[in-house]
Amino acid sequence: MVTAIVFIKAEVARIPEVAEAIADLRGVTEVYSVTGAIDLIALVRVTSHEQVAEVVADQLNKVPGVLSTETHIAFRAYSSHDLEAAFALGAD
């Protein structure tokens, strides 16, 4: 499984519509509106790097209202559950 985190700048007046359109794309699992220099963050989860390109370059970038994107590929995933398990080692 390949996970990509996509930072998205969108037309301010269209952020809700852009977010909904992106969330409807196959391969996009979550879209968050955020504060700061970007407007939205989308999580893309697919089985290959080629599919990341299909989702981001071929679809997401073409959603009306998307101004620019920056894509980051995740190497490893960590969660609070994983961290709790790691810190619990030898606690008995």
Jmol script that loads the backbone (N, CA, C; Angstrom):
load data "model"
ATOM      1  N   MET A   1       0.850  -1.181   0.000  1.00  0.00           N
ATOM      2  CA  MET A   1       0.000   0.000   0.000  1.00  0.00           C
ATOM      3  C   MET A   1       0.889   1.235   0.000  1.00  0.00           C
ATOM      4  N   VAL A   2       0.572   2.172  -0.858  1.00  0.00           N
ATOM      5  CA  VAL A   2       1.287   3.439  -0.941  1.00  0.00           C
ATOM      6  C   VAL A   2       0.373   4.525  -0.381  1.00  0.00           C
ATOM      7  N   THR A   3       0.910   5.317   0.541  1.00  0.00           N
ATOM      8  CA  THR A   3       0.161   6.438   1.097  1.00  0.00           C
ATOM      9  C   THR A   3       0.841   7.732   0.665  1.00  0.00           C
ATOM     10  N   ALA A   4       0.046   8.629   0.125  1.00  0.00           N
ATOM     11  CA  ALA A   4       0.549   9.954  -0.252  1.00  0.00           C
ATOM     12  C   ALA A   4      -0.247  10.998   0.514  1.00  0.00           C
ATOM     13  N   ILE A   5       0.463  12.006   0.989  1.00  0.00           N
ATOM     14  CA  ILE A   5      -0.157  13.143   1.657  1.00  0.00           C
ATOM     15  C   ILE A   5      -0.049  14.306   0.683  1.00  0.00           C
ATOM     16  N   VAL A   6      -1.200  14.866   0.311  1.00  0.00           N
ATOM     17  CA  VAL A   6      -1.212  15.910  -0.705  1.00  0.00           C
ATOM     18  C   VAL A   6      -1.656  17.225  -0.071  1.00  0.00           C
ATOM     19  N   PHE A   7      -0.775  18.230  -0.130  1.00  0.00           N
ATOM     20  CA  PHE A   7      -1.095  19.578   0.328  1.00  0.00           C
ATOM     21  C   PHE A   7      -1.725  20.308  -0.856  1.00  0.00           C
ATOM     22  N   ILE A   8      -2.857  20.959  -0.609  1.00  0.00           N
ATOM     23  CA  ILE A   8      -3.610  21.565  -1.703  1.00  0.00           C
ATOM     24  C   ILE A   8      -3.906  23.032  -1.395  1.00  0.00           C
ATOM     25  N   LYS A   9      -3.597  23.907  -2.356  1.00  0.00           N
ATOM     26  CA  LYS A   9      -4.037  25.292  -2.300  1.00  0.00           C
ATOM     27  C   LYS A   9      -5.252  25.383  -3.217  1.00  0.00           C
ATOM     28  N   ALA A  10      -6.312  26.009  -2.699  1.00  0.00           N
ATOM     29  CA  ALA A  10      -7.562  26.089  -3.449  1.00  0.00           C
ATOM     30  C   ALA A  10      -8.083  27.520  -3.439  1.00  0.00           C
ATOM     31  N   GLU A  11      -8.986  27.787  -4.377  1.00  0.00           N
ATOM     32  CA  GLU A  11      -9.669  29.075  -4.366  1.00  0.00           C
ATOM     33  C   GLU A  11     -10.452  29.164  -3.065  1.00  0.00           C
ATOM     34  N   VAL A  12     -10.209  30.209  -2.296  1.00  0.00           N
ATOM     35  CA  VAL A  12     -10.773  30.335  -0.951  1.00  0.00           C
ATOM     36  C   VAL A  12     -12.290  30.203  -0.950  1.00  0.00           C
ATOM     37  N   ALA A  13     -12.951  30.829  -1.881  1.00  0.00           N
ATOM     38  CA  ALA A  13     -14.421  30.805  -1.909  1.00  0.00           C
ATOM     39  C   ALA A  13     -14.977  29.432  -2.262  1.00  0.00           C
ATOM     40  N   ARG A  14     -14.125  28.531  -2.767  1.00  0.00           N
ATOM     41  CA  ARG A  14     -14.600  27.219  -3.213  1.00  0.00           C
ATOM     42  C   ARG A  14     -14.061  26.060  -2.382  1.00  0.00           C
ATOM     43  N   ILE A  15     -13.433  26.335  -1.250  1.00  0.00           N
ATOM     44  CA  ILE A  15     -12.802  25.266  -0.462  1.00  0.00           C
ATOM     45  C   ILE A  15     -13.760  24.124  -0.133  1.00  0.00           C
ATOM     46  N   PRO A  16     -14.963  24.372   0.358  1.00  0.00           N
ATOM     47  CA  PRO A  16     -15.846  23.236   0.669  1.00  0.00           C
ATOM     48  C   PRO A  16     -16.184  22.371  -0.555  1.00  0.00           C
ATOM     49  N   GLU A  17     -16.459  23.005  -1.691  1.00  0.00           N
ATOM     50  CA  GLU A  17     -16.787  22.254  -2.906  1.00  0.00           C
ATOM     51  C   GLU A  17     -15.574  21.491  -3.429  1.00  0.00           C
ATOM     52  N   VAL A  18     -14.416  22.120  -3.358  1.00  0.00           N
ATOM     53  CA  VAL A  18     -13.182  21.452  -3.797  1.00  0.00           C
ATOM     54  C   VAL A  18     -12.905  20.246  -2.914  1.00  0.00           C
ATOM     55  N   ALA A  19     -13.046  20.414  -1.606  1.00  0.00           N
ATOM     56  CA  ALA A  19     -12.807  19.311  -0.673  1.00  0.00           C
ATOM     57  C   ALA A  19     -13.745  18.140  -0.950  1.00  0.00           C
ATOM     58  N   GLU A  20     -15.010  18.419  -1.183  1.00  0.00           N
ATOM     59  CA  GLU A  20     -15.980  17.353  -1.460  1.00  0.00           C
ATOM     60  C   GLU A  20     -15.667  16.643  -2.767  1.00  0.00           C
ATOM     61  N   ALA A  21     -15.294  17.399  -3.789  1.00  0.00           N
ATOM     62  CA  ALA A  21     -14.954  16.788  -5.077  1.00  0.00           C
ATOM     63  C   ALA A  21     -13.726  15.896  -4.953  1.00  0.00           C
ATOM     64  N   ILE A  22     -12.729  16.347  -4.196  1.00  0.00           N
ATOM     65  CA  ILE A  22     -11.517  15.541  -3.993  1.00  0.00           C
ATOM     66  C   ILE A  22     -11.844  14.296  -3.181  1.00  0.00           C
ATOM     67  N   ALA A  23     -12.666  14.435  -2.152  1.00  0.00           N
ATOM     68  CA  ALA A  23     -13.033  13.290  -1.313  1.00  0.00           C
ATOM     69  C   ALA A  23     -13.752  12.210  -2.116  1.00  0.00           C
ATOM     70  N   ASP A  24     -14.418  12.598  -3.203  1.00  0.00           N
ATOM     71  CA  ASP A  24     -15.137  11.634  -4.042  1.00  0.00           C
ATOM     72  C   ASP A  24     -14.233  10.872  -5.012  1.00  0.00           C
ATOM     73  N   LEU A  25     -12.970  11.278  -5.126  1.00  0.00           N
ATOM     74  CA  LEU A  25     -12.058  10.603  -6.059  1.00  0.00           C
ATOM     75  C   LEU A  25     -11.664   9.232  -5.523  1.00  0.00           C
ATOM     76  N   ARG A  26     -11.633   8.266  -6.404  1.00  0.00           N
ATOM     77  CA  ARG A  26     -11.198   6.925  -6.020  1.00  0.00           C
ATOM     78  C   ARG A  26      -9.725   6.971  -5.619  1.00  0.00           C
ATOM     79  N   GLY A  27      -9.421   6.411  -4.454  1.00  0.00           N
ATOM     80  CA  GLY A  27      -8.058   6.421  -3.933  1.00  0.00           C
ATOM     81  C   GLY A  27      -7.846   7.466  -2.846  1.00  0.00           C
ATOM     82  N   VAL A  28      -8.727   8.456  -2.786  1.00  0.00           N
ATOM     83  CA  VAL A  28      -8.645   9.474  -1.738  1.00  0.00           C
ATOM     84  C   VAL A  28      -9.460   8.974  -0.554  1.00  0.00           C
ATOM     85  N   THR A  29      -8.796   8.818   0.599  1.00  0.00           N
ATOM     86  CA  THR A  29      -9.499   8.282   1.768  1.00  0.00           C
ATOM     87  C   THR A  29      -9.976   9.353   2.724  1.00  0.00           C
ATOM     88  N   GLU A  30      -9.294  10.503   2.759  1.00  0.00           N
ATOM     89  CA  GLU A  30      -9.659  11.568   3.680  1.00  0.00           C
ATOM     90  C   GLU A  30      -9.224  12.908   3.104  1.00  0.00           C
ATOM     91  N   VAL A  31     -10.000  13.947   3.421  1.00  0.00           N
ATOM     92  CA  VAL A  31      -9.631  15.314   3.064  1.00  0.00           C
ATOM     93  C   VAL A  31      -9.895  16.185   4.286  1.00  0.00           C
ATOM     94  N   TYR A  32      -8.909  16.992   4.659  1.00  0.00           N
ATOM     95  CA  TYR A  32      -9.026  17.875   5.812  1.00  0.00           C
ATOM     96  C   TYR A  32      -8.860  19.319   5.365  1.00  0.00           C
ATOM     97  N   SER A  33      -9.707  20.212   5.887  1.00  0.00           N
ATOM     98  CA  SER A  33      -9.435  21.638   5.724  1.00  0.00           C
ATOM     99  C   SER A  33      -8.543  22.026   6.895  1.00  0.00           C
ATOM    100  N   VAL A  34      -7.533  22.836   6.619  1.00  0.00           N
ATOM    101  CA  VAL A  34      -6.529  23.138   7.640  1.00  0.00           C
ATOM    102  C   VAL A  34      -6.193  24.628   7.639  1.00  0.00           C
ATOM    103  N   THR A  35      -5.525  25.055   8.701  1.00  0.00           N
ATOM    104  CA  THR A  35      -5.041  26.425   8.775  1.00  0.00           C
ATOM    105  C   THR A  35      -3.609  26.470   8.250  1.00  0.00           C
ATOM    106  N   GLY A  36      -3.150  27.646   7.937  1.00  0.00           N
ATOM    107  CA  GLY A  36      -1.763  27.802   7.512  1.00  0.00           C
ATOM    108  C   GLY A  36      -1.648  28.146   6.044  1.00  0.00           C
ATOM    109  N   ALA A  37      -0.510  27.819   5.468  1.00  0.00           N
ATOM    110  CA  ALA A  37      -0.195  28.204   4.093  1.00  0.00           C
ATOM    111  C   ALA A  37      -0.961  27.402   3.050  1.00  0.00           C
ATOM    112  N   ILE A  38      -1.522  26.272   3.444  1.00  0.00           N
ATOM    113  CA  ILE A  38      -2.312  25.458   2.516  1.00  0.00           C
ATOM    114  C   ILE A  38      -3.752  25.425   2.993  1.00  0.00           C
ATOM    115  N   ASP A  39      -4.638  24.991   2.123  1.00  0.00           N
ATOM    116  CA  ASP A  39      -6.060  24.999   2.449  1.00  0.00           C
ATOM    117  C   ASP A  39      -6.604  23.621   2.798  1.00  0.00           C
ATOM    118  N   LEU A  40      -6.102  22.599   2.114  1.00  0.00           N
ATOM    119  CA  LEU A  40      -6.606  21.239   2.296  1.00  0.00           C
ATOM    120  C   LEU A  40      -5.451  20.251   2.329  1.00  0.00           C
ATOM    121  N   ILE A  41      -5.658  19.149   3.045  1.00  0.00           N
ATOM    122  CA  ILE A  41      -4.733  18.018   3.004  1.00  0.00           C
ATOM    123  C   ILE A  41      -5.554  16.793   2.641  1.00  0.00           C
ATOM    124  N   ALA A  42      -5.112  16.084   1.612  1.00  0.00           N
ATOM    125  CA  ALA A  42      -5.784  14.857   1.194  1.00  0.00           C
ATOM    126  C   ALA A  42      -4.863  13.671   1.429  1.00  0.00           C
ATOM    127  N   LEU A  43      -5.424  12.577   1.903  1.00  0.00           N
ATOM    128  CA  LEU A  43      -4.683  11.328   2.035  1.00  0.00           C
ATOM    129  C   LEU A  43      -5.096  10.421   0.893  1.00  0.00           C
ATOM    130  N   VAL A  44      -4.101   9.960   0.161  1.00  0.00           N
ATOM    131  CA  VAL A  44      -4.331   9.060  -0.964  1.00  0.00           C
ATOM    132  C   VAL A  44      -3.724   7.719  -0.599  1.00  0.00           C
ATOM    133  N   ARG A  45      -4.522   6.673  -0.658  1.00  0.00           N
ATOM    134  CA  ARG A  45      -4.034   5.321  -0.362  1.00  0.00           C
ATOM    135  C   ARG A  45      -4.362   4.419  -1.542  1.00  0.00           C
ATOM    136  N   VAL A  46      -3.312   3.952  -2.215  1.00  0.00           N
ATOM    137  CA  VAL A  46      -3.453   3.121  -3.405  1.00  0.00           C
ATOM    138  C   VAL A  46      -2.401   2.013  -3.362  1.00  0.00           C
ATOM    139  N   THR A  47      -2.443   1.130  -4.334  1.00  0.00           N
ATOM    140  CA  THR A  47      -1.539  -0.023  -4.295  1.00  0.00           C
ATOM    141  C   THR A  47      -0.215   0.197  -5.025  1.00  0.00           C
ATOM    142  N   SER A  48      -0.094   1.268  -5.819  1.00  0.00           N
ATOM    143  CA  SER A  48       1.161   1.478  -6.546  1.00  0.00           C
ATOM    144  C   SER A  48       1.449   2.962  -6.719  1.00  0.00           C
ATOM    145  N   HIS A  49       2.721   3.265  -6.995  1.00  0.00           N
ATOM    146  CA  HIS A  49       3.120   4.645  -7.240  1.00  0.00           C
ATOM    147  C   HIS A  49       2.449   5.179  -8.507  1.00  0.00           C
ATOM    148  N   GLU A  50       2.249   4.314  -9.489  1.00  0.00           N
ATOM    149  CA  GLU A  50       1.586   4.728 -10.717  1.00  0.00           C
ATOM    150  C   GLU A  50       0.170   5.221 -10.421  1.00  0.00           C
ATOM    151  N   GLN A  51      -0.500   4.562  -9.473  1.00  0.00           N
ATOM    152  CA  GLN A  51      -1.845   4.985  -9.107  1.00  0.00           C
ATOM    153  C   GLN A  51      -1.834   6.332  -8.388  1.00  0.00           C
ATOM    154  N   VAL A  52      -0.771   6.630  -7.645  1.00  0.00           N
ATOM    155  CA  VAL A  52      -0.652   7.955  -7.031  1.00  0.00           C
ATOM    156  C   VAL A  52      -0.652   9.004  -8.143  1.00  0.00           C
ATOM    157  N   ALA A  53       0.120   8.761  -9.178  1.00  0.00           N
ATOM    158  CA  ALA A  53       0.179   9.691 -10.309  1.00  0.00           C
ATOM    159  C   ALA A  53      -1.187   9.831 -10.971  1.00  0.00           C
ATOM    160  N   GLU A  54      -1.903   8.725 -11.124  1.00  0.00           N
ATOM    161  CA  GLU A  54      -3.232   8.780 -11.730  1.00  0.00           C
ATOM    162  C   GLU A  54      -4.188   9.623 -10.893  1.00  0.00           C
ATOM    163  N   VAL A  55      -4.168   9.410  -9.584  1.00  0.00           N
ATOM    164  CA  VAL A  55      -5.079  10.144  -8.712  1.00  0.00           C
ATOM    165  C   VAL A  55      -4.704  11.617  -8.649  1.00  0.00           C
ATOM    166  N   VAL A  56      -3.429  11.912  -8.386  1.00  0.00           N
ATOM    167  CA  VAL A  56      -3.015  13.299  -8.165  1.00  0.00           C
ATOM    168  C   VAL A  56      -2.906  14.068  -9.480  1.00  0.00           C
ATOM    169  N   ALA A  57      -2.095  13.583 -10.398  1.00  0.00           N
ATOM    170  CA  ALA A  57      -1.840  14.331 -11.628  1.00  0.00           C
ATOM    171  C   ALA A  57      -3.015  14.301 -12.599  1.00  0.00           C
ATOM    172  N   ASP A  58      -3.662  13.159 -12.702  1.00  0.00           N
ATOM    173  CA  ASP A  58      -4.721  13.012 -13.699  1.00  0.00           C
ATOM    174  C   ASP A  58      -6.102  13.442 -13.212  1.00  0.00           C
ATOM    175  N   GLN A  59      -6.321  13.452 -11.884  1.00  0.00           N
ATOM    176  CA  GLN A  59      -7.660  13.763 -11.391  1.00  0.00           C
ATOM    177  C   GLN A  59      -7.683  14.940 -10.415  1.00  0.00           C
ATOM    178  N   LEU A  60      -6.969  14.807  -9.307  1.00  0.00           N
ATOM    179  CA  LEU A  60      -7.035  15.808  -8.246  1.00  0.00           C
ATOM    180  C   LEU A  60      -6.627  17.191  -8.753  1.00  0.00           C
ATOM    181  N   ASN A  61      -5.542  17.269  -9.505  1.00  0.00           N
ATOM    182  CA  ASN A  61      -5.065  18.565 -10.015  1.00  0.00           C
ATOM    183  C   ASN A  61      -6.063  19.215 -10.966  1.00  0.00           C
ATOM    184  N   LYS A  62      -6.973  18.419 -11.524  1.00  0.00           N
ATOM    185  CA  LYS A  62      -7.933  18.936 -12.496  1.00  0.00           C
ATOM    186  C   LYS A  62      -9.278  19.304 -11.881  1.00  0.00           C
ATOM    187  N   VAL A  63      -9.409  19.138 -10.562  1.00  0.00           N
ATOM    188  CA  VAL A  63     -10.647  19.541  -9.891  1.00  0.00           C
ATOM    189  C   VAL A  63     -10.754  21.058  -9.974  1.00  0.00           C
ATOM    190  N   PRO A  64     -11.887  21.580 -10.469  1.00  0.00           N
ATOM    191  CA  PRO A  64     -12.041  23.039 -10.531  1.00  0.00           C
ATOM    192  C   PRO A  64     -11.867  23.670  -9.150  1.00  0.00           C
ATOM    193  N   GLY A  65     -11.037  24.691  -9.083  1.00  0.00           N
ATOM    194  CA  GLY A  65     -10.770  25.378  -7.825  1.00  0.00           C
ATOM    195  C   GLY A  65      -9.444  25.002  -7.200  1.00  0.00           C
ATOM    196  N   VAL A  66      -8.802  23.927  -7.668  1.00  0.00           N
ATOM    197  CA  VAL A  66      -7.471  23.560  -7.172  1.00  0.00           C
ATOM    198  C   VAL A  66      -6.454  24.467  -7.855  1.00  0.00           C
ATOM    199  N   LEU A  67      -5.660  25.171  -7.055  1.00  0.00           N
ATOM    200  CA  LEU A  67      -4.651  26.085  -7.597  1.00  0.00           C
ATOM    201  C   LEU A  67      -3.283  25.426  -7.711  1.00  0.00           C
ATOM    202  N   SER A  68      -2.916  24.619  -6.699  1.00  0.00           N
ATOM    203  CA  SER A  68      -1.625  23.924  -6.729  1.00  0.00           C
ATOM    204  C   SER A  68      -1.640  22.791  -5.717  1.00  0.00           C
ATOM    205  N   THR A  69      -0.723  21.853  -5.914  1.00  0.00           N
ATOM    206  CA  THR A  69      -0.591  20.733  -4.982  1.00  0.00           C
ATOM    207  C   THR A  69       0.884  20.462  -4.708  1.00  0.00           C
ATOM    208  N   GLU A  70       1.127  19.822  -3.580  1.00  0.00           N
ATOM    209  CA  GLU A  70       2.468  19.341  -3.208  1.00  0.00           C
ATOM    210  C   GLU A  70       2.248  17.962  -2.611  1.00  0.00           C
ATOM    211  N   THR A  71       2.886  16.952  -3.199  1.00  0.00           N
ATOM    212  CA  THR A  71       2.642  15.566  -2.799  1.00  0.00           C
ATOM    213  C   THR A  71       3.836  14.989  -2.063  1.00  0.00           C
ATOM    214  N   HIS A  72       3.558  14.329  -0.938  1.00  0.00           N
ATOM    215  CA  HIS A  72       4.578  13.663  -0.128  1.00  0.00           C
ATOM    216  C   HIS A  72       4.214  12.189  -0.021  1.00  0.00           C
ATOM    217  N   ILE A  73       5.175  11.319  -0.309  1.00  0.00           N
ATOM    218  CA  ILE A  73       4.964   9.874  -0.203  1.00  0.00           C
ATOM    219  C   ILE A  73       5.429   9.429   1.176  1.00  0.00           C
ATOM    220  N   ALA A  74       4.596   8.668   1.877  1.00  0.00           N
ATOM    221  CA  ALA A  74       4.946   8.178   3.215  1.00  0.00           C
ATOM    222  C   ALA A  74       5.819   6.930   3.102  1.00  0.00           C
ATOM    223  N   PHE A  75       6.853   6.856   3.938  1.00  0.00           N
ATOM    224  CA  PHE A  75       7.709   5.670   4.012  1.00  0.00           C
ATOM    225  C   PHE A  75       7.168   4.665   5.013  1.00  0.00           C
ATOM    226  N   ARG A  76       6.843   5.151   6.206  1.00  0.00           N
ATOM    227  CA  ARG A  76       6.345   4.302   7.287  1.00  0.00           C
ATOM    228  C   ARG A  76       5.175   4.995   7.957  1.00  0.00           C
ATOM    229  N   ALA A  77       4.335   4.202   8.594  1.00  0.00           N
ATOM    230  CA  ALA A  77       3.213   4.760   9.340  1.00  0.00           C
ATOM    231  C   ALA A  77       3.409   4.455  10.815  1.00  0.00           C
ATOM    232  N   TYR A  78       3.178   5.449  11.636  1.00  0.00           N
ATOM    233  CA  TYR A  78       3.234   5.299  13.080  1.00  0.00           C
ATOM    234  C   TYR A  78       1.908   5.784  13.632  1.00  0.00           C
ATOM    235  N   SER A  79       1.431   5.139  14.660  1.00  0.00           N
ATOM    236  CA  SER A  79       0.202   5.593  15.291  1.00  0.00           C
ATOM    237  C   SER A  79       0.400   5.601  16.797  1.00  0.00           C
ATOM    238  N   SER A  80      -0.505   6.262  17.511  1.00  0.00           N
ATOM    239  CA  SER A  80      -0.388   6.285  18.967  1.00  0.00           C
ATOM    240  C   SER A  80      -0.483   4.877  19.519  1.00  0.00           C
ATOM    241  N   HIS A  81      -1.239   4.016  18.870  1.00  0.00           N
ATOM    242  CA  HIS A  81      -1.331   2.618  19.306  1.00  0.00           C
ATOM    243  C   HIS A  81       0.033   1.950  19.208  1.00  0.00           C
ATOM    244  N   ASP A  82       0.728   2.155  18.101  1.00  0.00           N
ATOM    245  CA  ASP A  82       2.072   1.579  17.936  1.00  0.00           C
ATOM    246  C   ASP A  82       3.032   2.138  18.980  1.00  0.00           C
ATOM    247  N   LEU A  83       2.943   3.449  19.255  1.00  0.00           N
ATOM    248  CA  LEU A  83       3.846   4.066  20.215  1.00  0.00           C
ATOM    249  C   LEU A  83       3.559   3.554  21.629  1.00  0.00           C
ATOM    250  N   GLU A  84       2.296   3.369  21.983  1.00  0.00           N
ATOM    251  CA  GLU A  84       1.945   2.843  23.292  1.00  0.00           C
ATOM    252  C   GLU A  84       2.528   1.445  23.471  1.00  0.00           C
ATOM    253  N   ALA A  85       2.456   0.629  22.416  1.00  0.00           N
ATOM    254  CA  ALA A  85       2.994  -0.725  22.489  1.00  0.00           C
ATOM    255  C   ALA A  85       4.514  -0.684  22.674  1.00  0.00           C
ATOM    256  N   ALA A  86       5.173   0.229  21.968  1.00  0.00           N
ATOM    257  CA  ALA A  86       6.623   0.330  22.072  1.00  0.00           C
ATOM    258  C   ALA A  86       7.058   0.758  23.452  1.00  0.00           C
ATOM    259  N   PHE A  87       6.362   1.743  24.045  1.00  0.00           N
ATOM    260  CA  PHE A  87       6.725   2.230  25.373  1.00  0.00           C
ATOM    261  C   PHE A  87       6.323   1.259  26.473  1.00  0.00           C
ATOM    262  N   ALA A  88       5.425   0.338  26.169  1.00  0.00           N
ATOM    263  CA  ALA A  88       4.981  -0.644  27.177  1.00  0.00           C
ATOM    264  C   ALA A  88       5.942  -1.819  27.276  1.00  0.00           C
ATOM    265  N   LEU A  89       6.904  -1.925  26.359  1.00  0.00           N
ATOM    266  CA  LEU A  89       7.855  -3.044  26.408  1.00  0.00           C
ATOM    267  C   LEU A  89       8.646  -2.998  27.713  1.00  0.00           C
ATOM    268  N   GLY A  90       8.659  -4.078  28.406  1.00  0.00           N
ATOM    269  CA  GLY A  90       9.412  -4.177  29.651  1.00  0.00           C
ATOM    270  C   GLY A  90       8.781  -3.475  30.819  1.00  0.00           C
ATOM    271  N   ALA A  91       7.537  -3.043  30.690  1.00  0.00           N
ATOM    272  CA  ALA A  91       6.873  -2.323  31.769  1.00  0.00           C
ATOM    273  C   ALA A  91       6.389  -3.250  32.873  1.00  0.00           C
ATOM    274  N   ASP A  92       6.342  -4.544  32.611  1.00  0.00           N
ATOM    275  CA  ASP A  92       5.840  -5.485  33.629  1.00  0.00           C
ATOM    276  C   ASP A  92       6.837  -5.765  34.715  1.00  0.00           C
TER     277      ASP A  92
END
end "model"
wireframe off; spacefill off
backbone 0.3
color backbone group
